[in-house]
Structure formats: C-alpha cells, structure tokens
Amino acid sequence: MNTVISKRAVGIIPARGGSKGVPRKNMRQLGGMPLIQYTIEAARASRLSDFVISTDDAEITAIAQMQGCTVIQRPAELATDSTAMIPVVIHAVQTLVNAGQQFDYVMLLQPTAPLRTSEDIDASLTLLIESGADTVVSVTPVPGHCHPDWQFVIEDDHLHLYNREPWENLIPRRQLLSPTYTRNGAIYACKTSVLLENGSLYGSNVRAYVMPESRSVNIDSEFDLALAELRLSTHPPSNAEGTH
C-alpha cells in the first residue's frame, strides 16, 4: 500500500480576509484566478486525506464552499495582523478533532505560495512518513550573492563580515560556498502529536524538502505578485490528479 495513503494527513489552508502588504491578498487575481485557488487545486490533486480552509472572510468562504471545500470559521481574535500562525493551525485541527476526525499528520499550506504543486505536497508527505521525522519543511537554495558568508554588517560606520571572520578569510568565489537554504513558505508538515503536544510545527527531528527557485515565490508584496505572474507564464504549476 502507498505509504502516503496508509496514514491520514490533513492540509490546513489559512486564508484570512485582511492583509497589510497586499490588500485582499488571498483573493487577488493571479493568472486569471484568485490566489487561493492555486493552493486549493494543489491540495485537491494531492494524496492528502482531506484539506480545510480556515477563514474569517465571507467572500473566501463562499468561493471555497462553491468548490466543495470544507471551511472552518476562524474567530476574530485569530484573524488580526498580529495573529501568529500556530494558534490558527491548532484551532483548525482541534475543530476537526472535536468533530470526531483524527489525523496522523498535519500540513500547513499557505496560499501565498501559489506555485507549489500537488507533487510537492505528496513528496514532502512521503518524506515525512518514510523518514519517521517529526517535521518536514520546504526550502529553496540561497543564491550565492545572498549567502551568509557573503553578508555584511555596518557598525560604527565600518563594514564587517556578518560571520565575524577577518577579511582575509572572505571566500573569493561562489563555487566555494557551502550550500545553504531558506524556507520558502510552501509546506510545513508535522506529526499531529507534535503540534498538539508541543504547540509547534517543529519537533526534534526536522527534514528538508528542497524546491527549486522557480516554484518558491512567497507573496508578501506587490513585487512578489508580479514575480509570480512572470514565473507562472514560464513555469505553470502542474497538479497531477490524485485521490483522497
């Protein structure tokens, strides 16, 4: 039996109505459809057992319900600009548990990562299950010009290496830099027990699911939205039809 479907995993799609950086971000048009639609389609085509949308917004609720998505109404205190993500995820999972549903794994799927595919979801879930990890986080390689060993600080008007190495130890060529990675916001998956017992998506055993830069746009600004449009025109996401 496929390990992905031998365990129950639920996707949580958080989509509040407000946003400071990009007004009505989750409903903004990208490639001819609302931003949230990309995450819904990827989740639907994946091997997740189920997925739900957590929102405080009537328009998002209506669109989700028209598509047959389960919607969890988020209380106002969990829908402010300062609300952390963990309480939102825990609220959604607890709502499902209180309704008699049980899941072995939870996956946070933020709509701000529209180029993530169903294949990314399935591959990260397979990694989580088969490795026995507590958590899997999607990451993307850090470009050489942004590498930590090539970053600097200014103190007392003087430039210093961020890693505090002397200037003679500055690595001269990009090819000599050791690979580093940054979170791309597309996937956070963990054991349900880790989330509910620790109040965190991170357990002690964390694995990385590496995604290419072409699918790693995380929309926090109008520039990010424009970049997503550009990448969408050259690298459209492909979501293979899956089963629930």
N, C-alpha and C positions, 0 to 999 in steps of 0.2 A: 504493500500500500504506500502511496506517496506520503512522505513524512509531513508535508505541508498540510494535507487534509486529514491526517490521523490525529492532529491536535486542533483545538478550537482557538481561533485568533480573531479578534475584533479590531477593526480600524475606527479610530476616533478622528473626525474631521471638524476642527474648531472653526467657526465662521461667525464672528460677531458682526453687527451691522456697522459699527463705527471704526474709524481709522484716522490717525493724525497725518501720517506721511502721504498716503494716497486715499483721499476721501472715498468712502463706499468701496474699498479695495476689493473685497470678495465678490462684488457684483460688477466690477469694471470689465469692459469688453476687451478680450484678447483673442485675436484671430477669428473674430466673429461670434464668440460666445463668452458667457460670464467666466471670470477667472476660476470660480469654484467648480465649474463644470469639468475642468481637466482632472481634478482630483477625484471627483465622483466617478468619472468614466474609468480612471485607472483602478480605483478600488473595486468597481463593479466587475471589471475584466480579470481581476486577480483571483487568487485562491484563498483569500480571506473568508472565514466562515460567515462573517457579517460585517457591516460597517454602519455607523450612525453619524449624524450631523448634530453638533452642539451649537445652538444659536439663540440669540435673543431677538432676532430680526424677523419681522413678518414677511418681508419680500423673499428673504432667503428660505424661510420655512415653506412658503408657497411653491417656490421653484423646486425645492427638494421633494416635497410631497407629490408634485405633479410627475416626478420621475420615479415615484415609488420608494423613495429613501425614508428610512426611519429618522425622525427628528426628536432630539431631546431639547426641551426648552430650558435655556440657561437662565438662572436668576440674575437680576440686575447687578447684584454685588459681584458677580463673576464676569461682568461684561464691561468693565471700565478700562481706560487706557493703562492703568497701573496693575491690572489683574495679571498675576503670574499664570503660566500655562498649566502647571501641575494640578492646582485645585480644579481647573476646568476638566482635565482628563479624569481625575478621581471622581468628580461629580457625575460624569457620564458613565463611568464604569460602575459606580455604586448604584446609579439609577437602573442599570441593566441587571445587576445582582439582585436588587430589591424586587425586580420583576421576574426573578427566577431563572435568569440566564447566567451561565457560567462559561468563562473563557480561560484558557491556559496562558494566552499571550495577548498583549495589548500593543497596538501600533498607532502612534500619533502621525497623522498625515495632514500637514498644514497646507491650505490652499495656495499659500504664497510660493510653493514650489511646483508650478504647473507642468514642467517638462519631465517630471518623474513618471515612469511608466509602470504598467502592471507587472512587467518583467522585473523591474527594480523591487517592487513590493514582494513578489514571490521569491526572488533570490535572497533578499535580506531575511525573510522569514525562514527560508530553508537554512540559511547560515545560523540563525538564532537557535533553531531546533536541533540541527545536526551537530553543532559545536557544543551544545549544553551551556551556552553563555547565558548570563543574566540579561544582557542588553546588546543590541546592535544599533549603531548609529551610522547614518550615511555621511560620507565625507568626500571631498574632492581635493586633488593635489594643489598645493600652494604654488603659484607661479614663481619662477626664480627671482624676479625683481621684488617680490613681496616676502621672500624667505626671511625667517627670523634672524639668520646670520648676516643678512644684508639690511637690517633695520637699524635706525639710529635714534638717539635722544639728544635734545639740546638742554644743557644745564649750564647756567651762568654764562650764556652766550657761546658756549663751546660745544662742538659736535663730538659725540661719543658713540661707540658701538653699543647697541642695545644689550648685547650679551656680555658687555664689560670686558671683552678681550682687548688687548693692545692693538693698535693699528697695524703693526707688522703681521698680526695673525689673521687679518682680513682675507677671507677666501677669495681668490682672484677671478675664478671662472665659475659660471653657473653649473657646468658639468661636475664640479667637485662638491656641490652642495648635497647634503643628505636629504632624501625626500621627506617633506612634511605635508600635513593635511589639515584642512579646516572643515568644520561642519557646514553642510550646505542647506540644512533645514528641511530636507525632503522626507527623511524617515528616522523615527525614533521608535524602536521596538523593544519590548521587555517582557519578562515573565509578569503575569498579573500579581503574583505574590510579592514581587519586588516593589511594584507600585503601591500596593495597599499596605504592606508592612513597613516599608521604608519612607513612603511619601516622596518617592523619587523615581525617575525613569532609569537611573543608573544603579546597577548592582556592582559587585566587586569584580565580576568577570565581564568586561566590555570588549566587543569585537567591532571591527570597522567594515562597512560595506562601501567600497570605493566606486564613485560615479564620475563620469567624465565631466569636464567643464561645460560641454555643450548642453548637458541636462541639469546643470546646477545653479540656474538663476533662482535667487530668493528675493521676492519682490517686497521691497521696503520703501521704494521711492518711484517717482515718475520715470527716472532714468532706467531703473530696473525693469519697469513695464515696457519701455521702448526696446530695451535689450532683449526681453523675452519675445517681443514681436519679431525682432530680427532673427533670433535663433529659431523661432517657430517656423519662419519662412524657409530656413535652410536645413533644420533638423526637426521635422514634425514628430511628435511622440507617437510610438506605435504600441497600442494596447491589444495584446492577443486576448481573444475571448476566453475567459476562464469559467469556472463553475463555483457555486457556493456550496 
